[in-house]
């Protein structure tokens, strides 16, 4: 499964940046103050923030991923 992670983007801009969109495309909007644990819970990798943190994913979201 693939996810598109967005932060503060207009609904109309999704097609511009991620298009052409399919009905199966899933977007997860990153909220202010989220950590990697929040992202892993939102994607279903972990069922709780506590479990994600216990597995070492409580840190900040990297600013850039190459």
C-alpha positions as CSV (number, residue, x, y, z in Angstrom):
1,X,0.0,0.0,0.0
2,X,1.2,3.5,-0.8
3,X,0.6,6.7,1.1
4,X,0.9,10.3,0.2
5,X,2.0,12.5,3.1
6,X,1.0,16.1,2.9
7,X,1.3,19.1,5.2
8,X,-0.9,22.1,4.8
9,X,-1.9,21.7,1.2
10,X,-5.1,22.9,-0.6
11,X,-7.4,20.1,-1.8
12,X,-7.2,21.5,-5.4
13,X,-3.4,21.2,-5.3
14,X,-3.4,17.4,-4.7
15,X,-4.1,16.8,-8.4
16,X,-1.3,19.2,-9.4
17,X,1.4,17.7,-7.2
18,X,0.2,14.0,-7.1
19,X,-1.9,13.6,-10.1
20,X,-3.4,12.0,-11.9
21,X,-5.2,10.8,-8.9
22,X,-6.9,7.4,-8.5
23,X,-9.8,6.6,-6.2
24,X,-7.5,4.3,-4.3
25,X,-4.9,7.1,-3.5
26,X,-4.7,7.7,0.2
27,X,-3.5,11.0,1.7
28,X,-2.3,11.4,5.3
29,X,-2.2,15.0,6.5
30,X,0.7,15.6,8.9
31,X,-0.4,17.7,11.8
32,X,1.6,20.2,13.7
33,X,3.6,18.5,16.5
34,X,3.4,15.0,15.0
35,X,6.4,12.6,15.5
36,X,7.3,9.6,13.5
37,X,5.1,7.6,15.9
38,X,2.0,9.5,14.8
39,X,2.8,8.7,11.1
40,X,3.3,5.0,11.8
41,X,0.0,4.8,13.7
42,X,-1.8,6.7,10.9
43,X,-0.5,4.2,8.3
44,X,-1.5,1.2,10.5
45,X,2.0,-0.1,11.0
46,X,1.5,0.3,14.8
47,X,-1.8,0.2,16.6
48,X,-0.9,2.8,19.2
49,X,1.5,5.7,19.8
50,X,2.8,3.9,22.9
51,X,3.8,0.8,20.9
52,X,5.4,3.0,18.2
53,X,7.4,4.9,20.8
54,X,8.5,1.7,22.5
55,X,9.9,0.5,19.2
56,X,12.0,3.6,18.9
57,X,9.9,5.8,16.6
58,X,9.1,8.7,18.9
59,X,11.5,11.2,17.3
60,X,11.0,14.1,15.0
61,X,10.0,13.7,11.4
62,X,13.0,14.2,9.2
63,X,12.9,17.4,7.3
64,X,14.2,15.8,4.1
65,X,14.5,12.3,3.0
66,X,16.8,11.6,0.1
